[in-house]
Amino acid sequence: MSNPAPGFQRKPEHEVVFSPAGKHITATLAGVVVAESDSALLCEESNHEPVYYIPMTDCRVDQLIPTSKKTYCPYKGEASYWTLSAGEASARDAAWSYDTPYDEALPIKGHVAFYTGKLDGFEVT
């Protein structure tokens, strides 16, 4: 590994598992579909709710505006945030992605996740 996650050195029992979601995901804001995918990944992490990561290619990138917000996860890396904009509606820092994740989180490179509570709809079917 060239870029291992330091979190696993401190807590080797911590689990972060990525798997194909096998579901159809639709995210909407103000009635506008901002992401729709059959290729999402499901992240199941110790002590966290499951999170769906949608390929960026399945998102309306014209509605994703990068913000200055950054957060850090010792298991996945540094997250960058996006504000969603759809018509007159916007949701600040409603999505995040890991541009250069740690080796253990490489499956989510090129994917984006959403705070579902900041959207009008997030359907998993």
N, C-alpha and C positions, 0 to 999 in steps of 0.2 A: 504494500500500500504506500502510495506517495503522499497522501493527505488524510491520515487516519483521524477519526473523531476523538478528541481528548476525553470526552465524557465517559467513554467506555473504559478508560483506564481507571477512573475513579469509582465507577459503578458498573462493573461488568455484567451485573444481573439485569440492568436496564435493557428493555427490548424496544426496538424500532423495526417494525416489519412492514415492508411494502409489497403489495400484491395487486394484480389486476382487479379492479372493482367488479367487473362483469355486470355493470348496471349502466343505464342511460341517465346522464346527469344534465339538468337544465337549470341555469342560473339566470334570473331576470331582475331588472331594476326598472321601475316605472313602465312596466309592461314590455320592455325591450329585452330580448334575449342577449345576454352579454357573454354567455358561454354555453356550449352544448356539445356533449361528447359521449361516445361509447367506448372510449379508450382511457378513462380515468384510472388512476391508481388509488388504492386505499392504503392509508398510513395508520397502523395501529401501534400506539406507543404507550409504554407503561405510564400509568397515572394521568392519561389524557384521553379525551374523547376521540373517536376515529375522525380522520380528516381525509377528504377527497382532494386529490391533486389532478387537475385537468391539464392536458397538453396545451401549451400556449397557442398552438396551431388551431385549436378548437375554441379559442376565445376571440371576441371582437377587440382586437388590440387597439383599434381606433377609439375605443371607449375606456382604455386603461391609461391613466396618466401617472407617471412615476412621481413619488413624493420623496421627501428627504428622510422619512422615518426608516430606521434600521433596528433590528433586534438580533439577538444572538442566541443560538441553541448549541450547547456543547456536543450534541449528537448529530445535528444536521448542518450547522454553519451559520453564516450571516444571512438574514432575510431582508429583502428589499420590499417596499410596500407600494401599492397602487391605489389611487382614487378612481372609482368608477364614475363615468359620466354618461347619462342617457337622457337626451332631451334636456328638460329643465331640472332633472333630478341628478344628484350626485351623492356618493357615499365615500367619505374620506377614509383612506387607509383600509379599504374593505377587502383587499386582496394582497397576497404576499407570494414571493417566490424566492428560491435559493439559486442564485446565479452560479455560484461556485461551491456546491455542497461538499461536505466531507465524503470520503470514499464510500462509507457505509450508506450514504444517502444519495448516491449518484442516480438512482432510478428517478428521482423527482427533478433532476436538472431539466430545464425547459418546460416545467409545469407550474401552474399557479393554483393557489388555494384561496377560498373565500370565507370571510366571516359571514355565515349564513344569516345572522341576525341583522346585518346591515343591508341585506337584499330584500326585495319584495317577495321573491320566491326562490327556492332551491329544492328542486324535485329530484328524487332518486327513484327510478323505476326499473 
